Amino acid sequence: MQNPKISVITVVFNSKQYIEATIKSIISQDYNNKEYIIIDGKSTDGTLDIINNYRNNIDIIISEPDKGLYDAMNKGLKKASGDFVIFINSGDKLRDVNTLSNVMKDVTDNTDIIYGDTEITDNEGNILHSRRHRPPENLRTNDFLRGMLVCHQSFIARKSITEEYNTNYRYASDFDWCVRCLKKSRKNLNANQVIALFMEGGQTRKTIVPGLKERYKIMKTHYGFFRATFWNIILGIKFSWWMLWHKWF
């Protein structure tokens, strides 16, 4: 499969401070077969003005009220015409100008998922460290029993295997979506590089507990009660130690 088309989707709402850096990281990509879609939740802080400054470099712009993050992401999926899709939401970025070129070069006809590593940045875009969870060498569906080993922003899926995000979940529908993609995937390709820069924000900390509860519910759905419970106990212990070590409380 040569030069497959990739749809990059950005969801944003009232993010004037961060949207421009996200847009620049995507439109500067040297991969020529991409489309860029921005789904704005009818921002009122000037975000849309910044988006419109780059209108000539953006294929689709939708600005209208939505029912939350995952509803907006579903709008992006419906508009995407690429062979593959990736979500890089406001505040996050692709790692380098040649990121898409590098990760797409080894895609074959039966490649359904491309994945890679993620680095964490502060609000100014400075790289702090690698993500706590690291992607396995060979990604399998059951690997997500050990947590979301691949960050959603570094998870590229063939459009034909994707389904809509479950909007009944408020915090962890991306986890559910990735597992559903993995269940359908024929081949998962490790890009062996950092794909995305993920901005660590306060909202993530505020929603960590309800997010973990929701993720446990999703894991029970996909993996069964006993496996989900066993691995959540292990994950809880590891995360508690990590929080203490990094004084993340």
Helices and strands as residue ranges (DSSP letters): E 6-12, H 19-27, E 34-40, H 47-53, G 55-57, E 60-63, H 69-79, E 84-87, E 93-94, H 99-104, E 113-121, E 127-130, G 141-146, G 152-154, E 155-158, G 159-161, H 173-184, E 188-199, H 202-206, H 208-223, H 225-246
